[in-house]
Amino acid sequence: MRRVASVIGILPNGITEYERLHASVWPAVLKRLSLSNMHNYSIYRHGDLLFSYLEYTGHDYDADRAAIAADPATRRWWELCDPLQQPLLERPSGEQWKELPEVFHLD
């Protein structure tokens, strides 16, 4: 299993809408995440920073992420969420969220 933590900014005037959207994520988006081996997925907010954590149980992370990105429902979901977010400058080119290195873990 791979643990993945990521961060992104959120626009202050987008917080209410972002939290409203995530109070009832579309079932098709949740299904695609599960089909792509993404589990135990959480998003937290601290001020204008979002922190996500998920556990990946598949064997080809890049292919599973590509399947998510190609999913029509997920793409429509992102059209609603992306304008509310403010990607960090130090993220990789082409990425919205910046993946964080794991420093410590205890099972």
GROMACS elastic network, one bead per residue, 0.5 to 0.9 nm:
[ bonds ]
;  ai    aj funct       b0    kb
    1    55     6  0.65478   500
    1    56     6  0.56442   500
    1    58     6  0.74835   500
    1    59     6  0.89281   500
    2    54     6  0.83700   500
    2    55     6  0.56758   500
    2    57     6  0.65569   500
    2    58     6  0.85189   500
    2    61     6  0.89973   500
    3    53     6  0.72653   500
    3    54     6  0.59456   500
    3    56     6  0.62445   500
    3    57     6  0.89283   500
    3   102     6  0.81641   500
    4    52     6  0.79085   500
    4    53     6  0.56145   500
    4    54     6  0.53081   500
    4    55     6  0.61700   500
    4    56     6  0.73397   500
    4    99     6  0.70153   500
    4   100     6  0.74598   500
    4   101     6  0.83493   500
    4   102     6  0.81177   500
    5    51     6  0.70731   500
    5    52     6  0.54568   500
    5    54     6  0.66675   500
    5    55     6  0.89310   500
    5    98     6  0.84461   500
    5    99     6  0.57825   500
    5   100     6  0.54707   500
    5   101     6  0.76008   500
    5   102     6  0.77381   500
    6    50     6  0.82151   500
    6    51     6  0.57360   500
    6    52     6  0.51649   500
    6    53     6  0.66448   500
    6    97     6  0.58733   500
    6    98     6  0.52010   500
    6   100     6  0.53542   500
    6   101     6  0.88273   500
    7    49     6  0.69237   500
    7    50     6  0.55153   500
    7    52     6  0.63086   500
    7    87     6  0.83033   500
    7    88     6  0.79434   500
    7    96     6  0.89921   500
    7    97     6  0.55494   500
    7    98     6  0.53115   500
    7    99     6  0.66090   500
    7   100     6  0.73674   500
    8    48     6  0.86613   500
    8    49     6  0.59366   500
    8    50     6  0.53299   500
    8    51     6  0.68308   500
    8    52     6  0.86666   500
    8    85     6  0.68924   500
    8    86     6  0.63248   500
    8    87     6  0.50784   500
    8    88     6  0.58599   500
    8    91     6  0.88349   500
    8    96     6  0.71907   500
    8    97     6  0.51319   500
    8    98     6  0.64489   500
    9    48     6  0.56432   500
    9    50     6  0.58647   500
    9    51     6  0.88010   500
    9    84     6  0.88680   500
    9    85     6  0.56779   500
    9    87     6  0.55358   500
    9    88     6  0.63373   500
    9    97     6  0.85923   500
   10    13     6  0.84029   500
   10    14     6  0.66624   500
   10    15     6  0.66487   500
   10    18     6  0.84994   500
   10    45     6  0.87813   500
   10    47     6  0.84855   500
   10    48     6  0.50396   500
   10    49     6  0.58181   500
   10    50     6  0.66482   500
   10    84     6  0.59710   500
   10    86     6  0.50633   500
   10    87     6  0.78529   500
   11    14     6  0.51007   500
   11    15     6  0.66250   500
   11    48     6  0.65031   500
   11    49     6  0.88125   500
   11    83     6  0.85240   500
   11    84     6  0.56781   500
   11    85     6  0.57161   500
   11    86     6  0.60125   500
   12    15     6  0.56716   500
   12    16     6  0.85577   500
   12    47     6  0.82121   500
   12    48     6  0.61535   500
   12    84     6  0.85140   500
   13    16     6  0.72743   500
   13    17     6  0.83024   500
   13    84     6  0.78931   500
   14    17     6  0.54688   500
   14    18     6  0.59752   500
   14    19     6  0.85792   500
   14    81     6  0.89848   500
   14    83     6  0.82349   500
   14    85     6  0.74940   500
   15    18     6  0.51225   500
   15    19     6  0.60986   500
   15    20     6  0.84654   500
   15    48     6  0.78678   500
   15    84     6  0.73856   500
   15    85     6  0.88628   500
   16    19     6  0.53204   500
   16    20     6  0.60893   500
   16    21     6  0.86749   500
   17    21     6  0.61111   500
   17    22     6  0.85894   500
   17    81     6  0.86311   500
   17    84     6  0.78989   500
   18    21     6  0.52140   500
   18    22     6  0.62673   500
   18    23     6  0.86777   500
   18    80     6  0.86068   500
   18    81     6  0.65388   500
   18    84     6  0.67112   500
   18    85     6  0.85595   500
   19    22     6  0.50746   500
   19    23     6  0.60902   500
   20    23     6  0.52191   500
   20    24     6  0.73423   500
   21    24     6  0.59273   500
   21    25     6  0.62644   500
   21    26     6  0.87224   500
   21    80     6  0.85093   500
   21    81     6  0.80099   500
   22    25     6  0.51003   500
   22    26     6  0.86778   500
   22    43     6  0.89823   500
   24    27     6  0.84598   500
   25    28     6  0.85357   500
   25    29     6  0.69927   500
   25    30     6  0.69911   500
   25    77     6  0.86558   500
   26    29     6  0.53890   500
   26    30     6  0.65272   500
   26    31     6  0.87740   500
   26    73     6  0.82703   500
   26    74     6  0.88132   500
   26    77     6  0.80096   500
   27    30     6  0.50720   500
   27    31     6  0.60480   500
   27    32     6  0.86251   500
   28    31     6  0.50267   500
   28    32     6  0.61989   500
   28    33     6  0.86863   500
   28    73     6  0.63112   500
   28    74     6  0.76249   500
   29    32     6  0.52095   500
   29    33     6  0.63413   500
   29    34     6  0.87806   500
   29    68     6  0.84805   500
   29    71     6  0.83386   500
   29    73     6  0.61300   500
   29    74     6  0.53348   500
   29    77     6  0.75701   500
   30    33     6  0.51579   500
   30    34     6  0.63317   500
   30    35     6  0.86756   500
   30    74     6  0.88949   500
   31    34     6  0.51265   500
   31    35     6  0.60905   500
   31    36     6  0.85262   500
   32    36     6  0.60778   500
   32    37     6  0.87121   500
   32    38     6  0.87293   500
   32    67     6  0.81003   500
   32    68     6  0.62853   500
   32    71     6  0.74340   500
   32    73     6  0.87144   500
   32    74     6  0.77990   500
   33    36     6  0.50820   500
   33    37     6  0.64915   500
   33    38     6  0.52430   500
   33    39     6  0.74657   500
   33    64     6  0.87090   500
   33    65     6  0.88369   500
   33    68     6  0.67493   500
   34    37     6  0.50912   500
   34    38     6  0.52701   500
   34    39     6  0.62963   500
   35    38     6  0.74927   500
   35    64     6  0.83396   500
   35    68     6  0.88874   500
   36    39     6  0.89341   500
   36    56     6  0.83648   500
   36    57     6  0.86917   500
   36    58     6  0.73049   500
   36    61     6  0.83908   500
   36    63     6  0.85297   500
   36    65     6  0.70813   500
   36    67     6  0.70437   500
   36    68     6  0.69075   500
   37    55     6  0.81148   500
   37    56     6  0.55589   500
   37    57     6  0.52249   500
   37    58     6  0.51760   500
   37    59     6  0.87405   500
   37    61     6  0.85405   500
   37    64     6  0.72666   500
   38    41     6  0.69613   500
   38    54     6  0.64262   500
   38    55     6  0.58334   500
   38    57     6  0.66722   500
   38    58     6  0.79338   500
   38    64     6  0.86505   500
   39    54     6  0.58561   500
   39    55     6  0.51325   500
   39    56     6  0.62495   500
   39    57     6  0.75084   500
   40    53     6  0.76366   500
   40    54     6  0.53273   500
   40    55     6  0.57604   500
   40    56     6  0.86209   500
   41    52     6  0.72206   500
   41    53     6  0.55835   500
   41    55     6  0.67571   500
   42    51     6  0.82155   500
   42    52     6  0.55424   500
   42    53     6  0.52914   500
   42    54     6  0.64171   500
   43    50     6  0.66286   500
   43    51     6  0.55429   500
   43    53     6  0.64789   500
   43    54     6  0.88257   500
   44    49     6  0.83657   500
   44    50     6  0.56327   500
   44    51     6  0.50843   500
   44    52     6  0.62427   500
   44    53     6  0.85356   500
   45    48     6  0.70550   500
   45    49     6  0.57059   500
   45    51     6  0.62056   500
   45    52     6  0.87860   500
   46    49     6  0.52670   500
   46    50     6  0.64285   500
   46    51     6  0.79199   500
   47    50     6  0.81058   500
   48    86     6  0.89182   500
   49    86     6  0.88462   500
   50    85     6  0.87883   500
   52    97     6  0.89513   500
   56    59     6  0.86250   500
   56    61     6  0.75042   500
   57    61     6  0.87666   500
   58    61     6  0.66251   500
   58    64     6  0.77946   500
   59    63     6  0.89259   500
   59    64     6  0.86386   500
   60    63     6  0.54273   500
   60    64     6  0.62082   500
   60    65     6  0.86298   500
   61    64     6  0.51699   500
   61    65     6  0.60732   500
   61    66     6  0.85484   500
   62    65     6  0.51047   500
   62    66     6  0.61284   500
   62    67     6  0.86909   500
   63    67     6  0.62514   500
   63    68     6  0.87427   500
   64    67     6  0.50578   500
   64    68     6  0.64160   500
   64    69     6  0.87388   500
   65    68     6  0.50874   500
   65    69     6  0.62432   500
   65    70     6  0.86793   500
   66    70     6  0.61137   500
   66    71     6  0.86592   500
   67    70     6  0.51206   500
   67    71     6  0.62622   500
   68    71     6  0.52768   500
   68    72     6  0.87575   500
   68    74     6  0.67020   500
   68    75     6  0.83547   500
   69    72     6  0.81473   500
   69    74     6  0.68354   500
   69    75     6  0.65684   500
   70    73     6  0.89544   500
   70    74     6  0.77496   500
   70    75     6  0.71540   500
   71    74     6  0.53223   500
   71    75     6  0.61794   500
   71    76     6  0.87998   500
   72    75     6  0.50727   500
   72    76     6  0.63051   500
   72    77     6  0.86448   500
   73    76     6  0.51567   500
   73    77     6  0.61880   500
   73    78     6  0.86744   500
   74    78     6  0.61267   500
   74    79     6  0.86073   500
   75    78     6  0.50802   500
   75    79     6  0.63203   500
   75    80     6  0.89779   500
   76    79     6  0.50249   500
   76    80     6  0.67851   500
   76    81     6  0.89672   500
   77    80     6  0.53632   500
   77    81     6  0.63495   500
   77    82     6  0.84839   500
   78    82     6  0.53624   500
   78    83     6  0.84274   500
   79    82     6  0.57816   500
   79    83     6  0.71579   500
   80    83     6  0.66201   500
   80    84     6  0.76369   500
   81    84     6  0.54755   500
   81    85     6  0.67671   500
   82    85     6  0.52637   500
   82    86     6  0.80160   500
   82    96     6  0.81265   500
   83    86     6  0.77500   500
   85    96     6  0.84584   500
   86    96     6  0.82813   500
   87    90     6  0.85653   500
   87    91     6  0.72775   500
   87    95     6  0.82841   500
   87    96     6  0.54920   500
   87    97     6  0.62823   500
   87    98     6  0.77705   500
   88    91     6  0.57492   500
   88    96     6  0.79933   500
   88    97     6  0.75303   500
   88    98     6  0.70405   500
   89    92     6  0.85712   500
   90    93     6  0.87696   500
   90    98     6  0.74423   500
   91    94     6  0.83540   500
   91    95     6  0.65016   500
   91    96     6  0.72692   500
   91    97     6  0.67362   500
   91    99     6  0.77215   500
   92    95     6  0.55822   500
   92    96     6  0.82248   500
   92    97     6  0.84733   500
   92    98     6  0.68826   500
   92    99     6  0.87102   500
   93    96     6  0.85507   500
   95    98     6  0.70822   500
  102   105     6  0.75100   500
